């Protein structure tokens, strides 16, 4: 079934053409991603599809039976309402019943009436799914007013809202922004299980690899379709570019011959050769179009780094009862590339502010070497001035930029290397796209020749092509590098080891990339589960211990308890059906063996789930 049809879509801003006559469609069940270089119209196309902008020409049509949802960069929440009211504000009996039930749970009153409403509207499955999503995105305290939350929290609530509503077709604009690494992996698993049809824009290459089954690339004003995930796209794109390069070389040779002919041709004969001159003009345009710069070039020199770089000695830092560092020791060495990871709220930004001496430790020392020149790219980026032109921002730092081997280039040439063509040099900064602003901020940072780069979420809003070029530069970067990023691909390509903040003041130093960190975490989780299994208390002691340590169920345990109350009766029914089947006198020995094995599993599941229900019911 066709969900979306796009026909002959075009969009321009003044003389700047973003795309022309785009035609494509999305079928039920597809998971499609749109990729493009920053500034080529990706965001404009997304906004046109979700109805936030109008095209210059062409049509966007949806199947009338399809329910549509979208996550935009702006969260779209009502700041005056609570989290609960925002998430369940759809005007239908099911969501009203869930909102009333959640409120009753929070305030411990009217629970019986709310329970009956849930029964009458059949909202239990919907509510269970909502709890799963809220838990996965770590959204708790549903009575908080939205206006008091951070931008990242609002973004997660907006994502939860669209996932809970489970539209037939969902548009997701950078869905992994403001999610920590655990949340991103949870979201991947959720979307892979979901029946939703997805159209998304994201720079997260592992996300593209694991979720998508088709990639649309917006390039040269047109759409190219690739039926596969990100690695398939890269393979087929390289094949396409190789063919185009071969064609470009042929065009260049032909162009040279035609140019020679055009110069020699007597002016008096031009009217007789109009068709050939027209063909020459068309060929000239093709050569010009294909010879545009295709990669970001970074060759900036850096300041010399001495033997003493950065030392942390018994560093302590807390905010009230929240401990960030509990006596951390480390001495940085030349050329180190370190990833800094941890769940949201564990203190990653505080760690960066400590080493850059923007805040002071509660105890211990942070010693910065005399030759260290920090380049700190924060999440907010380097401030850019509205009313200022792009070239002016670069010239404020330097008119000439030192490169390797004693070479220099002008500010204008530097802009061109950062994929800002000459026609953009005098554009006002506020007219740039989000990704173009990020790219300009990185350029301004690197122009200061830092020898210790600190990058706090540098990949947000950068396209996958700019990211690849930035990774190539950082792999060769001779200074120290400290990266905070939720982009797993970026971390895997760059870091030598990972600092893991656990939120209780401890820092684990894990050798290897992000993948090594995840393997280490998985091993630790398995060991912890084994340890708990081996140290089970006697039943009476266990009850006493649990009663002392627990007052009420956690959010996840409440969800588990609700699930058990539905699963146990279903298992009882299944058990009776299998027992009846066996009692009917099965003669097929294969079927008999299969049914017996299935009954054994159901009985085992009943025992395990029944015991767990008894444990949890003590605290309901």
C-alpha positions in Angstrom: 0.0 0.0 0.0 1.3 3.4 -0.9 1.5 5.8 2.1 3.1 8.9 0.5 3.5 10.2 -3.0 5.8 13.1 -3.9 5.6 14.4 -7.5 7.7 17.0 -9.3 8.6 18.8 -6.1 10.8 22.0 -6.4 12.0 24.6 -3.9 14.2 27.7 -4.2 15.2 30.6 -2.0 15.8 33.6 -4.2 18.4 32.5 -6.7 19.4 29.5 -4.7 17.8 26.3 -6.0 17.6 23.5 -3.4 15.9 20.8 -5.5 13.9 20.4 -8.8 11.2 18.0 -9.8 11.7 15.4 -7.1 9.5 12.4 -7.4 9.4 9.4 -5.0 7.1 7.4 -2.8 6.9 5.5 0.4 5.2 2.2 0.8 3.7 0.6 3.9 6.4 -1.0 6.2 9.4 0.8 4.7 12.0 2.4 6.9 13.5 5.2 4.8 16.3 7.7 5.6 17.1 11.0 3.8 20.8 11.9 3.6 22.3 15.1 2.0 25.1 17.6 2.5 24.3 20.5 4.8 22.7 23.3 3.0 21.4 21.3 0.0 17.7 21.3 1.1 17.4 18.3 3.5 15.6 20.3 6.2 13.4 22.1 3.7 12.3 18.9 2.1 11.5 17.4 5.5 9.4 20.5 6.5 7.5 20.4 3.2 6.6 16.7 3.7 5.2 17.4 7.2 3.4 20.5 6.1 5.5 23.1 7.8 6.6 24.7 4.5 5.2 25.0 1.0 7.0 23.9 -2.2 7.3 26.2 -5.1 5.7 23.6 -7.3 4.8 19.9 -7.2 2.5 17.8 -4.9 2.8 15.9 -1.7 -0.1 13.5 -1.1 -0.8 11.0 1.7 -3.1 8.0 1.8 -6.2 9.2 3.5 -6.4 6.1 5.7 -2.9 6.7 7.1 -2.3 8.2 10.6 0.7 10.5 10.5 3.0 11.6 13.3 6.3 13.6 13.3 9.1 14.5 15.6 10.5 17.9 14.5 13.5 19.8 15.8 11.1 22.0 17.8 9.5 19.9 20.5 5.9 21.2 20.0 4.9 20.6 23.6 2.7 22.8 25.8 5.1 24.3 28.3 2.3 25.0 30.8 1.2 21.4 31.1 2.7 18.5 32.9 4.6 15.7 31.2 1.6 13.4 31.7 -0.8 15.9 30.2 1.4 16.5 27.2 1.9 12.8 26.5 -1.7 11.7 26.8 -3.5 14.8 25.4 -5.1 13.1 22.4 -8.8 13.5 22.5 -10.0 9.8 22.7 -11.4 7.6 25.4 -8.3 5.4 25.6 -5.8 8.2 26.3 -8.2 10.0 28.7 -8.5 6.7 30.7 -4.7 6.3 30.8 -4.2 9.9 31.9 -6.7 9.4 34.7 -5.1 6.1 35.7 -1.6 7.5 35.8 -2.8 10.4 37.8 -4.5 8.1 40.3 -1.3 6.1 40.7 0.6 9.3 41.4 -1.9 10.7 43.9 -3.0 7.3 45.4 -6.7 8.2 45.1 -9.5 7.2 42.7 -7.6 4.1 41.6 -10.7 1.8 41.5 -12.6 4.2 39.2 -9.6 4.7 37.0 -9.0 0.9 36.8 -12.6 0.4 35.6 -12.2 3.1 32.9 -9.1 1.2 31.7 -11.1 -2.0 31.5 -14.0 -0.4 29.7 -11.8 1.3 27.1 -9.4 -1.6 26.6 -6.5 0.7 27.3 -4.2 -1.8 29.2 -2.1 -2.8 26.3 -1.7 0.9 25.3 -0.7 1.8 28.8 1.8 -1.0 29.0 3.4 0.1 25.8 3.5 3.7 27.1 5.3 2.6 30.3 7.8 0.6 28.2 8.6 3.7 26.1 8.7 6.1 29.1 11.1 3.7 30.9 13.3 3.2 27.8 13.7 7.0 27.5 14.0 7.5 31.3 11.0 9.8 31.6 9.8 9.7 35.2 8.1 12.2 37.6 5.2 12.7 35.1 3.7 15.6 37.2 6.6 17.9 36.4 5.7 21.0 34.4 7.3 21.0 31.0 8.5 24.6 31.1 10.9 23.7 34.0 12.7 21.0 32.0 15.8 21.2 29.9 15.8 21.2 26.1 17.0 17.6 26.0 14.3 16.4 28.4 11.6 18.1 26.3 13.0 16.5 23.2 12.8 13.0 24.8 9.2 13.7 25.9 8.3 14.7 22.3 9.8 11.5 21.0 8.0 9.4 23.6 4.7 11.1 22.7 5.0 10.2 19.0 6.1 6.6 19.7 3.3 6.1 22.2 0.7 7.4 19.6 2.2 4.8 17.1 1.1 6.4 13.9 1.1 4.4 10.7 3.7 6.7 9.1 6.2 8.7 11.3 8.6 11.4 10.3 11.7 11.6 12.6 14.1 14.6 12.4 17.4 13.6 14.2 15.7 11.2 16.6 18.9 10.4 18.5 19.7 14.0 19.5 19.7 14.4 23.3 19.6 10.6 23.9 22.5 8.9 25.7 24.0 5.8 24.3 21.8 3.3 26.2 18.7 5.2 25.0 19.8 5.1 21.4 20.3 1.3 21.5 16.9 0.9 23.2 15.3 3.1 20.4 17.0 1.1 17.7 15.5 -2.1 19.1 12.1 -0.5 19.6 11.9 0.8 16.0 13.1 -2.5 14.6 10.3 -4.3 16.3 7.7 -1.7 15.4 5.3 -1.9 12.5 5.5 1.8 11.9 6.5 3.1 8.5 9.4 5.5 9.0 10.9 8.4 7.2 13.8 10.0 9.0 16.7 12.4 8.8 19.7 11.4 11.0 23.5 11.7 11.0 23.9 8.6 13.2 25.5 6.1 10.9 25.0 3.0 13.1 21.3 4.0 13.4 21.1 4.2 9.6 22.8 0.9 9.3 20.6 -0.9 11.8 17.2 0.6 11.0 16.8 1.6 7.4 15.9 -0.6 4.4 16.1 2.3 1.9 18.2 5.5 1.7 17.3 8.6 -0.4 20.2 10.9 -1.2 19.5 14.5 -2.1 22.3 15.6 -4.4 22.7 17.9 -7.4 19.1 19.0 -7.0 17.9 15.4 -7.5 17.0 12.3 -5.5 19.0 9.1 -5.8 17.4 5.9 -4.3 19.3 3.0 -2.7 17.3 -0.1 -1.7 19.3 -1.1 1.4 20.9 0.1 4.6 23.8 2.5 5.1 26.7 0.1 4.1 24.7 -0.8 0.9 24.3 2.9 0.2 28.0 3.6 0.6 28.8 0.7 -1.8 26.4 1.7 -4.5 27.1 5.4 -4.1 30.9 4.7 -4.7 29.9 2.7 -7.8 27.8 5.5 -9.1 30.5 8.1 -8.5 33.1 5.9 -10.3 30.8 5.8 -13.3 30.2 9.6 -13.1 34.0 10.2 -12.8 34.6 8.1 -15.9 31.9 10.1 -17.6 33.4 13.4 -16.3 36.8 12.5 -17.7 35.3 11.8 -21.1 33.3 15.1 -20.9 36.5 17.0 -19.9 38.4 15.6 -23.0 35.4 16.4 -25.2 35.1 19.8 -23.6 38.8 20.6 -24.3 38.3 19.7 -28.0 35.1 21.7 -28.3 36.8 24.7 -26.5 39.6 24.6 -29.0 37.1 24.5 -31.9 35.1 27.3 -30.4 38.1 29.6 -30.1 39.2 28.9 -33.7 35.8 29.3 -35.3 35.5 32.5 -37.3 32.8 34.8 -35.9 31.2 35.1 -39.2 30.2 31.4 -39.1 28.6 31.4 -35.7 25.0 31.4 -37.1 25.8 28.3 -39.1 27.1 26.4 -35.9 24.4 27.3 -33.4 23.5 23.7 -32.6 27.1 22.9 -31.9 27.5 26.0 -29.7 24.4 25.0 -27.8 25.8 21.5 -27.3 29.1 23.1 -26.1 27.2 25.3 -23.6 25.4 22.2 -22.2 28.7 20.3 -22.0 30.4 23.2 -20.2 27.6 23.1 -17.6 28.0 19.4 -17.1 31.8 19.7 -16.5 31.3 22.6 -14.1 28.6 20.7 -12.2 30.7 17.6 -11.8 33.9 19.3 -10.9 32.6 21.0 -7.7 34.7 20.2 -4.6 33.5 16.9 -3.1 35.3 16.7 0.2 36.2 18.9 3.1 40.0 19.5 3.2 41.6 20.1 6.6 45.3 20.7 6.8 45.5 23.3 9.7 48.7 23.4 11.6 48.7 23.1 15.4 50.7 24.7 18.2 53.6 22.6 19.6 52.6 20.5 22.6 55.1 20.2 25.5 55.8 17.2 27.7 53.4 18.3 30.5 49.9 18.3 29.1 47.1 17.8 31.6 47.2 16.1 35.0 44.4 15.3 37.4 45.4 14.5 41.0 42.7 13.1 43.4 40.1 15.4 41.8 36.8 15.6 43.6 33.6 17.3 42.6 30.0 17.2 43.9 26.8 19.1 43.7 25.0 18.6 46.9 24.6 14.9 47.3 25.4 14.2 43.7 29.0 13.1 43.4 30.6 13.5 40.0 34.3 12.7 40.8 35.5 10.9 43.9 39.3 11.4 43.7 40.0 10.9 40.0 43.7 10.5 38.9 45.0 10.7 35.4 47.9 12.1 33.4 47.3 12.8 29.7 50.0 11.8 27.1 50.7 13.3 23.7 48.4 12.1 20.9 45.8 10.5 23.2 42.3 10.2 21.8 39.8 9.6 24.6 36.0 9.1 24.6 33.9 10.3 27.6 30.7 8.5 28.1 28.0 8.0 30.7 24.2 8.3 31.1 22.6 11.7 31.0 23.2 13.5 34.3 26.4 11.6 35.3 28.6 14.8 34.9 30.2 14.7 31.5 29.9 18.5 31.0 31.1 19.1 34.6 34.2 16.9 33.8 35.0 19.1 30.7 34.5 22.3 32.7 36.9 21.1 35.4 39.7 20.3 33.0 39.3 23.6 31.2 39.3 25.3 34.6 35.9 27.0 34.1 35.0 25.6 37.5 37.1 24.5 40.4 37.3 21.1 42.0 36.1 20.5 45.6 39.4 18.7 46.3 42.6 17.7 44.4 44.3 19.5 41.6 43.9 20.1 37.9 47.3 21.0 36.3 47.4 22.3 32.8 50.7 22.4 30.9 52.1 25.8 29.8 52.0 24.9 26.1 48.4 23.6 26.1 46.0 25.6 23.8 42.5 24.3 24.3 40.0 24.2 21.5 36.7 23.6 23.3 33.7 22.9 21.1 30.7 22.9 23.5 27.2 21.8 22.7 26.2 25.4 22.2 29.1 25.9 19.8 31.2 29.1 19.4 28.9 32.2 19.4 28.1 33.5 16.0 27.0 37.1 15.4 23.8 37.8 13.5 24.2 40.6 11.0 27.8 39.4 10.3 28.8 37.9 7.0 30.6 34.5 6.8 33.9 35.9 5.6 33.9 38.6 8.3 33.6 35.9 11.0 36.7 34.1 9.6 38.7 37.3 9.1 38.2 38.3 12.7 40.4 35.3 13.7 43.0 35.6 10.9 43.3 36.9 7.4 45.9 34.2 6.6 45.8 30.6 8.1 49.0 28.6 8.7 49.0 25.1 7.2 51.4 22.2 7.5 54.9 22.6 6.0 55.0 26.3 6.5 52.3 27.1 3.9 49.5 29.6 4.4 46.1 30.2 2.7 43.7 33.2 2.9 40.5 33.2 4.9 38.5 33.0 1.6 40.4 29.9 0.5 39.9 28.4 3.9 36.2 28.8 3.6 36.2 27.1 0.2 38.0 24.1 1.8 35.2 24.0 4.3 32.7 23.7 1.5 31.6 27.3 1.6 31.7 28.3 -2.1 32.6 31.9 -3.1 28.9 32.9 -3.5 28.3 32.1 0.2 31.2 34.1 1.6 29.2 37.3 1.9 26.0 35.5 3.1 24.7 36.6 6.5 25.4 34.0 9.2 21.7 33.9 10.2 20.8 32.7 6.7 22.9 29.5 7.1 21.4 26.1 7.8 22.0 24.5 11.2 24.6 22.2 9.7 26.4 25.0 7.9 26.6 27.0 11.1 28.1 24.0 12.9 30.6 23.6 10.1 31.6 27.3 10.4 31.9 27.0 14.1 34.3 24.1 13.7 36.4 26.1 11.2 36.6 29.0 13.6 37.8 26.7 16.3 40.4 24.9 14.2 41.8 28.3 12.9 43.0 29.0 16.4 45.5 26.1 16.1 44.6 24.3 19.3 46.7 21.3 20.4 44.1 19.9 22.8 40.7 19.5 21.2 37.6 19.0 23.4 34.6 18.2 21.4 31.2 18.0 23.2 28.6 16.5 20.9 30.3 17.8 17.7 28.3 15.6 15.4 24.8 17.1 16.0 23.5 18.7 12.8 26.5 17.7 10.7 25.8 15.7 7.6 27.4 12.2 7.2 29.8 13.5 4.5 31.2 16.3 6.7 31.5 13.8 9.6 33.6 11.4 7.4 36.0 14.2 6.5 36.2 15.5 10.1 37.0 11.9 11.2 39.8 11.7 8.7 41.3 14.9 10.0 41.0 13.9 13.6 42.6 10.5 13.0 45.7 12.3 11.8 45.5 15.0 14.5 48.8 15.0 16.5 47.4 16.7 19.6 45.2 15.4 22.4 41.6 14.7 21.7 38.7 14.3 24.2 35.3 13.6 22.8 31.8 13.5 24.3 29.4 12.0 21.7 26.4 9.9 21.4 27.5 9.0 17.9 28.8 5.4 18.3 30.3 5.3 14.8 32.3 8.5 15.5 33.7 7.1 18.8 34.5 3.8 17.3 36.6 5.4 14.5 38.5 7.8 16.7 39.1 6.9 20.4 41.9 4.7 21.9 40.1 4.3 25.2 37.0 5.4 27.0 36.3 7.1 30.4 33.0 5.9 31.7 31.3 8.1 34.4 28.9 6.0 36.5 27.1 8.8 38.3 28.5 7.9 41.7 31.9 9.6 41.4 33.7 6.6 39.8 35.5 6.7 36.4 36.3 3.4 34.6 39.0 3.6 32.0 38.3 1.0 29.3 40.9 0.4 26.6 39.6 0.3 23.1 36.7 1.9 21.2 33.0 2.4 22.1 32.4 -1.2 21.0 34.9 -2.4 23.5 33.1 -0.4 26.2 29.8 -2.0 25.4 31.3 -5.5 25.5 32.8 -4.7 28.9 29.5 -3.4 30.2 27.7 -6.6 28.9 30.3 -8.8 30.7 29.9 -6.8 33.9 26.1 -7.2 33.7 26.4 -10.9 33.3 28.9 -11.2 36.2 26.6 -9.1 38.4 23.6 -11.3 37.5 25.7 -14.4 38.3 26.8 -12.9 41.6 23.2 -12.2 42.6 22.1 -15.7 41.7 24.9 -17.2 43.8 24.2 -15.1 46.8 20.4 -15.6 47.1 19.3 -15.3 50.7 17.1 -17.9 52.4 13.5 -17.2 51.8 12.6 -15.7 55.2 15.8 -13.7 55.4 15.2 -12.5 51.9 11.7 -11.3 52.7 13.0 -9.5 55.8 15.8 -7.9 53.9 13.5 -6.8 51.0 11.0 -5.4 53.4 13.6 -3.2 55.1 15.2 -2.0 51.8 12.0 -1.5 49.8 9.1 0.8 50.5 7.4 0.7 47.1 8.0 -0.7 43.6 10.3 1.2 41.2 8.8 2.3 37.9 10.2 -0.7 36.1 9.0 -3.1 38.7 5.5 -1.6 38.6 5.5 -2.1 34.8 6.7 -5.7 35.3 4.0 -6.4 37.9 1.3 -5.1 35.6 2.7 -7.3 32.8 2.7 -10.4 35.0 -1.0 -9.8 36.0 -1.8 -10.1 32.3 0.6 -12.9 31.4 -0.2 -15.3 34.2 -3.9 -15.7 33.3 -2.9 -16.2 29.6 -0.5 -18.9 30.6 -3.2 -20.6 32.7 -5.5 -20.7 29.7 -2.7 -22.0 27.5 -1.9 -24.7 30.1 -5.5 -25.9 30.1 -5.6 -26.0 26.3 -2.5 -28.1 26.1 -3.7 -30.5 28.8 -7.1 -30.9 27.0 -5.2 -31.6 23.8 -3.1 -34.3 25.5 -6.2 -35.8 27.1 -7.9 -36.1 23.7 -5.7 -39.0 22.8 -3.0 -37.8 20.4 -1.7 -40.6 18.2 0.9 -38.8 16.2 4.1 -39.3 18.2 5.8 -36.1 16.8 2.8 -34.0 17.7 2.6 -35.7 21.1 6.3 -35.0 21.8 5.9 -31.4 20.7 2.8 -30.7 22.8 4.3 -32.3 25.9 7.4 -30.2 25.6 5.3 -27.0 25.1 3.2 -27.9 28.2 6.4 -28.3 30.2 7.6 -24.9 29.2 4.3 -23.3 30.0 4.3 -24.9 33.5 7.9 -23.7 34.1 7.0 -20.2 33.0 3.9 -20.2 35.3 6.0 -21.2 38.2 8.7 -18.6 37.6 6.2 -15.8 36.9 4.0 -16.8 39.8 7.0 -16.6 42.2 8.0 -13.2 40.8 4.4 -12.0 41.1 4.4 -13.0 44.8 7.6 -11.1 45.4 6.4 -7.9 43.8 2.9 -8.2 45.3 4.4 -7.6 48.8 5.0 -4.0 47.9 1.9 -3.1 45.8 
